[in-house]
Amino acid sequence: MFVGAAAALALFSGVAQADAGASVYQKNCMACHQANGQGMAAVFPPLAGNSNIVDKPAYVAETIIKGKSGKITVDGADYNGMMPPMGYMSDADIAAVVNYVNEKFAGGNKTVTAEEVKAVR
């Protein structure tokens, strides 16, 4: 089956972004949220199956950029920690990791672009 150039480019872009998202996650998120996105009980909230973040890419981008502190409840479990702001990351890297987390861990399908991340700043 022949895939047109536009379709091939879109497929490649999706693969490239998934790889970029995985790389950004490994460098910036994995230490706390763990390789499998399960977090650490009572310390770092899970990303996997987290109903607070599924298909909420703007919320996740804002959390990455501005950080988060104080009590949050994730699917019945309370967390009261602090995520440092990571606004030093590029808009493209934030978009890539938000999309990776939403698809791989939260089970969502909404995406965010670098331009949309820039608007959240």
C-alpha positions as CSV (number, residue, x, y, z in Angstrom):
1,M,0.0,0.0,0.0
2,F,1.4,3.4,-1.0
3,V,1.3,6.2,1.6
4,G,1.2,9.7,0.2
5,A,3.9,12.2,1.1
6,A,1.6,14.2,3.4
7,A,0.4,11.1,5.2
8,A,4.0,9.9,5.6
9,L,5.1,13.2,6.9
10,A,2.3,13.3,9.4
11,L,3.1,9.8,10.5
12,F,6.8,10.6,10.9
13,S,5.9,13.8,12.8
14,G,3.8,11.8,15.2
15,V,6.5,9.3,15.8
16,A,9.1,12.0,16.2
17,Q,7.0,13.8,18.7
18,A,6.3,10.6,20.7
19,D,10.1,10.0,20.8
20,A,10.7,13.6,21.8
21,G,8.0,13.4,24.5
22,A,9.5,10.2,25.9
23,S,13.0,11.8,26.0
24,V,11.7,14.9,27.7
25,Y,9.8,12.8,30.2
26,Q,12.9,10.7,31.0
27,K,15.0,13.8,31.6
28,N,12.5,15.9,33.5
29,C,9.7,13.9,35.0
30,M,10.7,10.3,35.5
31,A,12.6,10.8,38.8
32,C,9.4,11.8,40.6
33,H,6.6,10.3,38.5
34,Q,8.5,7.0,37.8
35,A,9.1,5.3,34.5
36,N,5.6,3.8,34.4
37,G,3.9,7.1,35.5
38,Q,2.7,5.6,38.7
39,G,4.3,8.2,40.9
40,M,5.1,7.4,44.6
41,A,2.3,6.9,47.1
42,A,1.7,10.0,49.3
43,V,4.6,11.8,47.7
44,F,4.3,12.2,44.0
45,P,0.9,11.8,42.3
46,P,0.5,9.3,39.5
47,L,0.2,10.4,35.9
48,A,-1.0,7.0,34.8
49,G,-4.8,6.8,34.9
50,N,-5.0,10.2,36.5
51,S,-8.5,11.5,35.9
52,N,-7.3,15.1,36.8
53,I,-5.1,15.3,33.7
54,V,-6.7,13.1,31.0
55,D,-7.4,15.3,27.9
56,K,-6.5,18.5,29.8
57,P,-3.3,19.5,28.0
58,A,-3.5,23.2,28.8
59,Y,-3.8,22.3,32.6
60,V,-0.8,20.0,32.4
61,A,1.3,22.6,30.4
62,E,0.5,25.2,32.9
63,T,1.5,22.9,35.8
64,I,4.8,22.2,34.1
65,I,5.4,25.9,33.4
66,K,4.3,27.3,36.8
67,G,4.7,24.4,39.1
68,K,2.2,23.3,41.7
69,S,2.1,23.2,45.5
70,G,-0.5,22.4,48.1
71,K,-3.0,19.6,48.5
72,I,-4.4,17.8,45.5
73,T,-6.6,14.7,45.3
74,V,-6.0,12.2,42.6
75,D,-8.6,9.5,42.3
76,G,-9.3,9.4,46.1
77,A,-5.7,9.7,47.2
78,D,-4.3,13.0,48.7
79,Y,-0.9,14.5,47.9
80,N,0.5,17.6,49.5
81,G,3.8,18.3,47.9
82,M,5.5,20.7,45.5
83,M,6.3,20.4,41.9
84,P,8.9,23.0,40.9
85,P,8.2,25.3,38.0
86,M,9.9,24.1,34.8
87,G,9.2,27.1,32.6
88,Y,12.8,26.9,31.5
89,M,11.8,24.1,29.1
90,S,11.0,25.1,25.5
91,D,7.4,25.3,24.3
92,A,8.2,22.4,21.9
93,D,9.5,20.2,24.7
94,I,6.6,21.0,26.9
95,A,4.1,20.2,24.1
96,A,5.9,17.0,23.4
97,V,5.9,15.8,27.0
98,V,2.3,16.9,27.6
99,N,1.1,14.9,24.6
100,Y,3.3,11.9,25.6
101,V,1.9,11.9,29.1
102,N,-1.7,12.4,28.0
103,E,-1.6,9.5,25.5
104,K,0.8,7.0,27.2
105,F,-0.2,7.4,30.8
106,A,-3.5,9.2,31.1
107,G,-5.2,7.5,28.1
108,G,-6.3,10.7,26.4
109,N,-6.1,11.8,22.8
110,K,-6.2,15.6,22.9
111,T,-2.9,17.3,22.0
112,V,-1.3,20.6,22.4
113,T,1.0,22.5,20.1
114,A,4.0,24.6,21.0
115,E,2.1,27.7,20.0
116,E,-0.7,26.8,22.5
117,V,1.9,26.2,25.2
118,K,3.4,29.7,24.4
119,A,-0.1,31.1,25.0
120,V,-0.3,29.4,28.4
121,R,2.9,31.2,29.5
